[in-house]
Amino acid sequence: MTLAFTHDTLAQRIRFGSGEAAASLSAEVAEQGWTRAMVIAAPAESELAGAVTDGLPVAHVHDDVVMHVPVAVAERARRAAAEHRADVLISIGGGSTTGLAKAVALTTGLPIVAVPTTYAGSEATNVWGLTEESTKTTGVDAKVLPRTVVYDASLMLSLPVDLSVASGLNALAHCVDSMWSPRTDPIDQALAAEGIRALDAGLPRIVADPSDLKGREQALYGAYLAAVAFASAGSGLHHKICHVLGGRYDLPHAPTHAVVLPHVLALNGPAAPEADDRIARAFGSVDGLTGLQDLRRRLDAPRALRDYGFEESQVPDAARAVLPAVPPDNPATVTPDVLEDLLHRAWEGAEPR
Ligand code: NAD
């Protein structure tokens, strides 16, 4: 097979070390000479944020964080950054918190240091997202890529098992979708395969023992690789579906990904044998779907969108909204009927086919 591709690697420093977040942040702030940090952390993460930013020159702590970054929430955070003359944004939290920092960076150009506390992976991408009137808009801008990411798996010890599973499967979705996304290349696929291996190793350990730091580290490492692959490869069918579901019906991000993923893999896997083979090898299974379903069983993964507020009556509307966003080069042919069937199965928690 001929190898020919163009790959952009995003410039970002990664500091990875359990129990090292405070020291890493302090080293970053000292090195860059920042003097007015705006810390962004949701109320639920405020204690954790306080612990890792203790001693830093913090000008303002902003806790007005809402999932999917509504425009009004972004505007309030931008005003706060200006009022407090922030020179750096330190985001501590999940994808919603990182997303808010990105919304501020988008219009102000302020640098971000991201301290993720879930496996969402937003910190490793140059993708921003904003929601207005039930429509989620995403875009790509170099300004929103965090300059540094501080990965500290000990900050994940408080993440409940169900959230860890859903978030870990959200990361796994980045890997799987990266195998056939519009800009995928062999580097993305190598990163995605190693991401699957690490998540498959780490997540069951977390379910068996939520305080297993080694399991948390594996999952976090896998989530980072997943996000790097996704940032380069772009959104495939899976992400197009989940973006519509999240923005239009306000469904929770991570569980939505966790539920939809096997249905997209069942559809695309047979139409993309090379990608499916890579996924299978990463899982150590006979095919991609078998590997994913084995993992999902071990994790007792989310099964049905109806458990997260999606109504059966919304299926046709969702299918119509997803259709125009389907990537033209998606491996399997996607007709309105195929989409409706997929979404209906995801709604009821049926076996994927
Ligand atoms: P989230 O940030 O909303 O967090 C989910 C819940 O987990 C929240 O209630 C939060 O308080 C809690 N939580 C977070 N860390 C915790 C911890 N360590 N201990 C206890 N509780 C904790 O959800 P998410 O799934 O991390 O992120 C979803 C958002 O990220 C969505 O808006 C999605 O679109 C965005 N996202 C963006 C990208 C990108 O590249 N731009 C990539 C992935 C996700």
Residues whose N, C-alpha, C, O or C-beta is under 5 A from the ligand:
A	BS01	NAD	A42 A44 M67 H68 G93 G94 G95 S96 T97 G99 T117 T118 A120 G121 S122 T125 V127 W128 G129 L155 M156 S158 L159 P160 H253 A254
